[in-house]
Amino acid sequence: MKLNLTLEKCAHTSGGHTAKGDKNAVINRIVIDSRSLKAGDYFLALKGARNDGHDFVPDVVSRGAGGVIVSKAVPALSPQVNCVMVPDTLQALQKIGQRHREEFSLRMMAVTGSNGKTTTKEMIAHILLKRAESVLCTRGNYNSQTGLPLMLLELGPAHTHAVLEMGASKKGHIASLCALAQPVVGVVTNIGHAHLQSFGTIQDVLQAKWELVEFVAQNKGIVALNADDPLLNEKRERLNCPVVTFGMSKKADIRAENISQSPRVIFDLMIGASRQKIRLPVPGLFNVSNALAAVAVAIWERVPMNEIVAGLEDFSPPSQRMQIQYGLDGFVFLSDAYNANPDSMKQSLDSFVQAFPLKHKLVVLGGMKELGDSAEKEHVHLGAFLSTLPLDKIFFLGQEGEWVRQGYLESKGQSSFSIFQEQDVLRQAVKKDLSSNTAVLFKASRSVKLEEIYEPLLR
């Protein structure tokens, strides 16, 4: 699909040449990662914390870029290169994404929260695809100030729905993403201790996530909120738009009863007096809440119950989110290593213990990042929590392990607790304990890259 975008005409001197801009350029695709560029793509040069995209302009031009969008002169740029000069390339990307989104009339949905937003977003899209012609769903971590406008640029005439994830690292981020995407349905999964380095307090996290609710309410949309979250419940009272609640609470509109794991999750879906047995193909008790959030949206979108049940029961989780994998020797790996914060760490550990009661249980953990001044305290608390669980061995990768072990020993933890600084050494230690009766949970923040521990063991 071509993006018919009107770009501001420009002319700037670059290395002795005047680069040109085509005001009515027809663009096949815009990329911000030079490695993903294909011939004919426009390359938009962003300046990041580590790299400046302008440094890669000569490379993309040599590989057949259809043009470049820049905010400063690039030395030795050929006069034949179609170049668009803008004051700020990030703002340009957002404006282009917004302009493209305005070309389409569709049901736009947005999901945010401290935990579970990716799985919830995937569940919603999977259920909608039982009936909708085509659903745009956020890929990977494209939920940011740069990622979301790139997702908007993938909108096409066939899309009847879009389910976009919205992340934030500071106040105002979600409000700006809402201005671009214009969602009419908003979902807040929960409020937890995530990104405290950026926000400071959990009340600041709440305010940031609530920006989605405020936007949808002001635009006469529908909001789905977690009835089990006291912070969300407190603010809900002042809303003047339709609200659907989900959770384990008896007061929730969409709720779950009779929850069990074996290791996959089974529960009774309750909507009023109606009861429906659901067998999720994934472990993790917290996935019940994610599923209920997806049901809340699906019910509002008038998806029949049989399609909702089918969508939940044939759902496949995103990579590294409570993903079960089996080794040739019969051992079980449970990977939940895409991200970690104090709340999600405890939820994963709780679910792991309940899912494999008869297995020899090992956990391979890594640091919880972006906690700022709370990092030491939260890792010590994690150690205390680990002391309450029936685990056979605990392996920790990284320097935060000393804090965790401190909390573990202070709370009289009895299991073997080992700290490692090198992946290869840790991998060999885990390998020695693998057998047909072993289950291993891998959980850490994304930057720890625990997949480099377990993927070689699976091979």
C-alpha positions as CSV (number, residue, x, y, z in Angstrom):
1,M,0.0,0.0,0.0
2,K,1.3,3.5,-0.9
3,L,1.1,6.4,1.5
4,N,-0.2,9.4,-0.4
5,L,1.3,12.1,1.8
6,T,1.9,15.7,1.1
7,L,5.3,16.6,2.5
8,E,6.6,20.1,3.0
9,K,8.7,21.2,0.1
10,C,12.3,21.9,1.1
11,A,15.7,22.9,-0.3
12,H,18.9,22.8,1.7
13,T,22.5,23.0,0.9
14,S,24.4,19.8,1.7
15,G,28.0,19.2,0.8
16,G,27.9,21.8,-2.0
17,H,24.7,20.4,-3.5
18,T,21.1,21.5,-3.1
19,A,18.8,18.6,-2.1
20,K,15.3,18.6,-3.3
21,G,11.9,17.8,-1.7
22,D,8.9,16.5,-3.6
23,K,5.8,18.2,-2.1
24,N,3.5,15.5,-3.4
25,A,5.7,12.5,-2.9
26,V,4.1,9.1,-3.0
27,I,5.8,7.0,-0.4
28,N,5.7,3.2,-0.2
29,R,6.9,3.0,3.4
30,I,8.7,5.1,6.0
31,V,11.4,3.4,8.1
32,I,13.5,4.6,11.0
33,D,15.8,1.6,11.2
34,S,18.3,1.7,8.4
35,R,18.7,-2.1,8.6
36,S,15.1,-2.7,7.6
37,L,15.2,-0.4,4.6
38,K,14.1,-1.8,1.2
39,A,14.6,-0.1,-2.2
40,G,12.1,2.8,-2.6
41,D,11.5,3.3,1.2
42,Y,11.8,6.7,2.7
43,F,14.3,6.9,5.6
44,L,13.4,9.2,8.5
45,A,16.4,10.1,10.5
46,L,15.8,10.2,14.3
47,K,18.3,11.3,16.8
48,G,18.3,8.8,19.7
49,A,20.3,8.4,23.0
50,R,22.9,6.2,21.3
51,N,22.7,6.9,17.6
52,D,21.8,9.7,15.3
53,G,19.9,8.5,12.2
54,H,21.5,11.3,10.1
55,D,24.7,9.3,10.3
56,F,23.1,6.5,8.3
57,V,21.7,8.6,5.5
58,P,24.6,8.0,3.0
59,D,24.2,4.3,3.6
60,V,20.5,4.2,2.9
61,V,20.9,6.3,-0.2
62,S,23.5,3.9,-1.5
63,R,21.0,1.1,-1.0
64,G,18.2,2.6,-3.0
65,A,16.2,4.7,-0.5
66,G,13.4,6.6,-2.3
67,G,14.1,9.6,-0.2
68,V,15.1,10.8,3.2
69,I,13.5,13.0,5.8
70,V,16.0,14.9,7.9
71,S,16.3,17.8,10.3
72,K,19.8,18.9,9.5
73,A,22.2,19.0,6.5
74,V,23.8,15.8,5.5
75,P,27.4,16.2,4.0
76,A,28.0,15.0,0.4
77,L,24.3,14.3,-0.2
78,S,23.7,13.9,-4.0
79,P,21.5,16.5,-5.7
80,Q,19.5,13.7,-7.2
81,V,18.3,12.5,-3.8
82,N,14.8,13.4,-2.9
83,C,15.2,15.0,0.6
84,V,12.6,16.5,2.9
85,M,13.9,18.9,5.5
86,V,11.8,19.4,8.7
87,P,12.5,21.2,12.0
88,D,12.0,18.0,14.0
89,T,11.9,14.5,12.5
90,L,10.0,12.9,15.5
91,Q,7.3,15.6,15.2
92,A,7.2,15.0,11.4
93,L,6.8,11.3,11.9
94,Q,3.9,11.9,14.3
95,K,2.2,14.4,12.0
96,I,2.5,12.0,9.1
97,G,1.1,9.2,11.1
98,Q,-1.8,11.3,12.3
99,R,-2.5,12.6,8.8
100,H,-2.6,9.0,7.5
101,R,-4.9,7.8,10.3
102,E,-7.4,10.6,9.4
103,E,-7.9,9.0,6.0
104,F,-9.7,6.0,7.6
105,S,-12.9,5.5,9.5
106,L,-12.6,2.4,11.7
107,R,-13.0,1.2,15.3
108,M,-9.8,2.4,17.0
109,M,-9.0,0.8,20.4
110,A,-6.1,1.5,22.8
111,V,-4.8,-0.6,25.7
112,T,-2.5,0.6,28.4
113,G,-1.6,-0.4,32.0
114,S,1.4,-1.4,34.1
115,N,1.1,-5.2,33.3
116,G,-0.6,-7.3,30.8
117,K,-1.3,-4.7,28.1
118,T,0.5,-6.7,25.3
119,T,-1.3,-10.0,26.0
120,T,-4.6,-8.2,26.4
121,K,-4.1,-6.3,23.1
122,E,-3.3,-9.6,21.4
123,M,-6.3,-11.3,22.9
124,I,-8.7,-8.5,21.8
125,A,-7.3,-8.6,18.2
126,H,-7.5,-12.4,18.1
127,I,-11.2,-12.4,19.1
128,L,-12.1,-9.6,16.8
129,L,-10.5,-11.5,13.9
130,K,-13.2,-14.2,14.3
131,R,-15.6,-11.7,12.7
132,A,-13.7,-8.6,11.5
133,E,-12.3,-8.5,8.0
134,S,-8.9,-7.2,9.0
135,V,-7.5,-6.0,12.4
136,L,-4.4,-3.8,12.8
137,C,-2.6,-4.8,16.0
138,T,0.5,-3.3,17.5
139,R,3.7,-5.3,16.6
140,G,6.4,-5.9,19.1
141,N,7.2,-2.8,21.2
142,Y,5.7,-0.3,18.7
143,N,3.8,1.4,21.5
144,S,5.9,4.6,21.9
145,Q,6.1,8.1,20.6
146,T,8.0,6.6,17.5
147,G,6.4,3.2,17.3
148,L,2.7,4.1,17.4
149,P,2.9,6.5,14.4
150,L,4.7,3.8,12.5
151,M,1.8,1.5,13.3
152,L,-0.7,4.1,12.1
153,L,1.1,4.2,8.8
154,E,0.2,0.5,8.3
155,L,-3.5,1.3,8.3
156,G,-5.2,0.4,5.0
157,P,-8.7,0.4,3.5
158,A,-9.3,-3.2,4.6
159,H,-8.9,-2.6,8.3
160,T,-12.2,-2.5,10.2
161,H,-10.6,-2.4,13.6
162,A,-7.2,-1.4,15.2
163,V,-6.0,-2.4,18.6
164,L,-3.0,-0.4,19.6
165,E,-0.9,-0.6,22.7
166,M,0.1,2.6,24.4
167,G,3.2,2.9,26.6
168,A,4.6,5.9,28.5
169,S,7.8,7.0,30.2
170,K,6.5,10.4,31.4
171,K,3.4,12.5,31.9
172,G,1.7,13.5,28.6
173,H,3.0,10.6,26.5
174,I,-0.3,8.8,26.4
175,A,-2.3,12.0,25.8
176,S,-0.1,12.7,22.8
177,L,-0.6,9.2,21.4
178,C,-4.3,9.5,21.8
179,A,-4.3,12.7,19.8
180,L,-2.6,10.8,17.0
181,A,-4.7,7.6,17.1
182,Q,-8.1,8.9,18.2
183,P,-9.3,5.8,20.1
184,V,-13.0,5.3,20.8
185,V,-12.4,2.3,23.1
186,G,-9.9,2.5,26.0
187,V,-8.7,-0.4,28.2
188,V,-6.6,0.0,31.4
189,T,-5.3,-3.3,32.7
190,N,-4.0,-2.2,36.1
191,I,-1.8,0.3,37.9
192,G,1.5,-1.1,39.3
193,H,5.1,-0.4,40.2
194,A,6.4,-0.1,36.7
195,H,8.8,2.6,35.3
196,L,9.1,4.2,38.7
197,Q,12.5,5.6,37.5
198,S,10.6,7.8,35.1
199,F,7.4,8.5,37.1
200,G,8.6,8.6,40.7
201,T,5.4,7.4,42.5
202,I,2.5,5.0,41.8
203,Q,0.2,8.0,41.8
204,D,2.2,9.5,38.9
205,V,1.8,6.1,37.1
206,L,-1.9,6.3,37.6
207,Q,-2.1,9.9,36.2
208,A,-0.1,8.9,33.2
209,K,-2.3,5.9,32.4
210,W,-5.5,7.8,33.1
211,E,-4.8,10.1,30.2
212,L,-6.2,7.4,27.9
213,V,-9.4,7.3,30.0
214,E,-9.8,11.1,29.9
215,F,-9.4,11.2,26.1
216,V,-11.9,8.5,25.4
217,A,-14.4,9.9,27.9
218,Q,-14.1,13.4,26.3
219,N,-14.7,11.9,22.9
220,K,-17.8,9.9,24.1
221,G,-16.2,6.5,23.8
222,I,-16.3,3.4,26.1
223,V,-13.8,2.5,28.8
224,A,-12.9,-0.9,30.2
225,L,-11.3,-0.9,33.7
226,N,-10.0,-3.5,36.1
227,A,-12.5,-3.8,39.0
228,D,-9.8,-5.4,41.2
229,D,-7.5,-2.3,41.1
230,P,-8.3,0.1,43.9
231,L,-6.6,3.0,42.3
232,L,-8.7,2.7,39.1
233,N,-11.9,2.1,41.1
234,E,-11.3,5.3,43.1
235,K,-11.0,7.5,39.9
236,R,-13.8,5.7,38.1
237,E,-16.5,7.4,40.2
238,R,-15.9,10.7,38.4
239,L,-16.3,9.4,34.9
240,N,-19.1,10.5,32.7
241,C,-18.8,7.9,29.9
242,P,-19.9,4.2,29.6
243,V,-17.6,2.0,31.7
244,V,-17.3,-1.8,31.6
245,T,-15.5,-3.4,34.5
246,F,-13.7,-6.8,34.6
247,G,-12.0,-8.8,37.3
248,M,-12.6,-11.3,40.1
249,S,-14.7,-8.9,42.1
250,K,-18.4,-9.8,42.5
251,K,-19.1,-6.2,41.4
252,A,-17.3,-6.6,38.0
253,D,-19.5,-6.7,34.9
254,I,-17.2,-9.4,33.4
255,R,-15.8,-11.7,36.1
256,A,-14.2,-15.1,36.6
257,E,-15.0,-17.8,39.1
258,N,-13.6,-21.3,39.9
259,I,-10.0,-20.6,38.6
260,S,-7.5,-23.4,38.3
261,Q,-4.2,-24.3,36.6
262,S,-3.0,-27.6,35.2
263,P,-0.7,-25.9,34.0
264,R,-3.0,-24.0,31.6
265,V,-5.7,-21.9,33.1
266,I,-9.4,-22.9,33.4
267,F,-12.1,-20.6,34.7
268,D,-15.8,-19.9,34.6
269,L,-16.6,-16.7,32.6
270,M,-19.5,-14.9,34.3
271,I,-21.5,-12.2,32.6
272,G,-24.5,-11.5,34.7
273,A,-26.1,-14.9,35.4
274,S,-24.5,-16.4,32.4
275,R,-21.7,-19.0,33.0
276,Q,-19.3,-20.3,30.4
277,K,-16.3,-22.6,30.9
278,I,-13.0,-21.1,29.4
279,R,-9.9,-23.2,28.9
280,L,-7.0,-20.8,28.1
281,P,-4.1,-22.4,26.3
282,V,-1.6,-20.5,28.4
283,P,-0.6,-20.6,32.1
284,G,-0.5,-17.6,34.4
285,L,-3.3,-16.7,36.8
286,F,-2.9,-13.1,35.7
287,N,-3.9,-14.1,32.2
288,V,-7.4,-14.5,33.5
289,S,-7.6,-10.8,34.1
290,N,-6.1,-10.2,30.6
291,A,-8.8,-12.5,29.1
292,L,-11.6,-10.7,31.0
293,A,-10.4,-7.4,29.6
294,A,-10.6,-8.8,26.1
295,V,-14.0,-10.2,26.7
296,A,-15.2,-6.8,28.0
297,V,-14.2,-5.2,24.7
298,A,-15.6,-8.0,22.6
299,I,-19.0,-7.9,24.3
300,W,-19.2,-4.2,23.7
301,E,-18.3,-4.8,20.0
302,R,-21.2,-7.3,19.9
303,V,-19.0,-10.4,19.2
304,P,-21.1,-13.5,19.7
305,M,-20.2,-15.6,22.8
306,N,-19.2,-18.7,20.7
307,E,-16.7,-16.6,18.9
308,I,-15.4,-15.1,22.1
309,V,-14.9,-18.6,23.6
310,A,-13.2,-19.8,20.4
311,G,-10.9,-16.8,20.3
312,L,-9.7,-17.3,23.9
313,E,-9.3,-21.0,23.6
314,D,-7.1,-21.0,20.4
315,F,-5.1,-18.0,21.5
316,S,-1.3,-18.2,21.2
317,P,0.7,-15.9,23.6
318,P,3.2,-13.4,22.3
319,S,6.8,-14.5,22.5
320,Q,8.4,-14.6,26.0
321,R,5.1,-14.0,27.8
322,M,4.2,-17.1,29.8
323,Q,5.3,-19.2,26.8
324,I,5.6,-22.9,27.5
325,Q,8.4,-24.8,25.7
326,Y,9.4,-28.4,26.1
327,G,12.9,-29.8,25.9
328,L,13.8,-33.1,24.2
329,D,14.5,-34.7,27.6
330,G,10.9,-33.8,28.9
331,F,11.8,-30.7,30.9
332,V,9.5,-27.7,30.8
333,F,10.6,-24.1,30.2
334,L,8.2,-21.3,31.1
335,S,9.4,-18.0,29.5
336,D,8.0,-14.8,30.8
337,A,11.2,-12.7,30.2
338,Y,9.9,-9.9,27.9
339,N,9.7,-7.6,30.9
340,A,9.6,-7.5,34.7
341,N,8.5,-5.2,37.5
342,P,7.7,-5.9,41.1
343,D,4.1,-6.7,40.4
344,S,4.6,-8.9,37.4
345,M,7.5,-10.7,39.0
346,K,5.4,-11.8,41.9
347,Q,2.5,-12.8,39.6
348,S,4.7,-14.9,37.4
349,L,6.3,-16.7,40.4
350,D,2.9,-17.3,42.0
351,S,1.5,-18.7,38.8
352,F,4.6,-20.9,38.1
353,V,4.4,-22.5,41.5
354,Q,0.7,-23.3,41.1
355,A,1.0,-24.5,37.6
356,F,3.7,-27.1,38.4
357,P,3.0,-28.4,41.9
358,L,4.6,-31.8,41.3
359,K,7.7,-30.7,39.3
360,H,11.2,-30.0,40.5
361,K,11.0,-26.2,40.3
362,L,13.9,-23.9,39.3
363,V,13.7,-20.2,38.7
364,V,16.1,-18.2,36.6
365,L,15.7,-14.5,37.4
366,G,17.3,-11.2,36.4
367,G,17.0,-7.6,37.4
368,M,13.9,-5.5,37.3
369,K,15.0,-2.3,35.5
370,E,13.7,1.3,35.5
371,L,12.9,1.3,39.2
372,G,15.1,4.4,40.0
373,D,15.6,5.0,43.7
374,S,13.3,2.1,44.5
375,A,15.5,-0.5,42.9
376,E,17.3,-1.8,46.0
377,K,14.2,-1.8,48.1
378,E,12.1,-3.6,45.5
379,H,14.8,-6.3,44.9
380,V,15.1,-6.9,48.6
381,H,11.3,-7.3,48.8
382,L,11.5,-9.8,45.9
383,G,14.0,-11.8,48.0
384,A,11.6,-11.9,50.9
385,F,8.8,-13.0,48.6
386,L,10.9,-15.8,47.1
387,S,11.5,-17.2,50.7
388,T,7.7,-17.9,50.9
389,L,7.6,-20.1,47.7
390,P,8.3,-23.9,47.4
391,L,11.2,-23.6,45.0
392,D,14.0,-26.1,44.8
393,K,16.7,-23.7,43.4
394,I,17.0,-20.0,42.6
395,F,19.5,-18.7,40.0
396,F,19.9,-15.0,39.5
397,L,21.8,-13.2,36.7
398,G,23.2,-9.8,37.5
399,Q,24.3,-7.4,40.2
400,E,20.8,-7.0,41.6
401,G,21.1,-10.6,42.9
402,E,22.9,-9.4,46.0
403,W,19.9,-7.3,47.0
404,V,17.6,-10.2,46.3
405,R,19.7,-12.6,48.3
406,Q,19.8,-10.2,51.2
407,G,16.0,-10.1,51.4
408,Y,15.9,-13.9,50.9
409,L,18.3,-14.7,53.8
410,E,16.7,-12.1,56.1
411,S,13.4,-13.9,55.6
412,K,14.9,-17.3,56.4
413,G,14.8,-18.6,52.8
414,Q,15.9,-22.3,52.7
415,S,16.4,-23.1,49.0
416,S,19.7,-23.0,47.1
417,F,20.3,-19.4,45.9
418,S,23.1,-18.8,43.4
419,I,24.2,-15.5,41.7
420,F,25.9,-15.4,38.3
421,Q,27.4,-12.6,36.3
422,E,28.1,-14.6,33.1
423,Q,25.4,-16.2,30.9
424,D,27.5,-19.2,29.9
425,V,28.3,-20.1,33.5
426,L,24.6,-19.8,34.4
427,R,23.5,-21.9,31.4
428,Q,25.8,-24.7,32.4
429,A,24.5,-24.6,36.0
430,V,20.9,-24.9,34.8
431,K,21.7,-27.6,32.4
432,K,23.0,-29.9,35.2
433,D,19.6,-29.8,36.9
434,L,17.4,-30.5,33.9
435,S,15.4,-33.8,33.9
436,S,12.0,-35.0,32.8
437,N,10.6,-33.8,36.1
438,T,12.0,-30.3,36.0
439,A,10.1,-27.0,35.3
440,V,12.0,-23.8,35.0
441,L,10.7,-20.2,35.0
442,F,12.7,-17.5,33.2
443,K,11.7,-14.0,34.3
444,A,13.6,-10.6,34.0
445,S,13.4,-7.3,32.4
446,R,13.9,-7.3,28.6
447,S,17.5,-5.9,28.7
448,V,18.7,-8.9,30.6
449,K,18.1,-11.1,27.5
450,L,17.3,-14.4,29.3
451,E,16.4,-16.0,26.0
452,E,20.2,-16.3,25.4
453,I,20.2,-18.6,28.4
454,Y,17.4,-21.0,27.5
455,E,17.3,-21.0,23.7
456,P,20.6,-23.0,23.4
457,L,19.3,-25.5,26.0
458,L,16.2,-26.1,23.9
459,R,18.3,-26.7,20.9
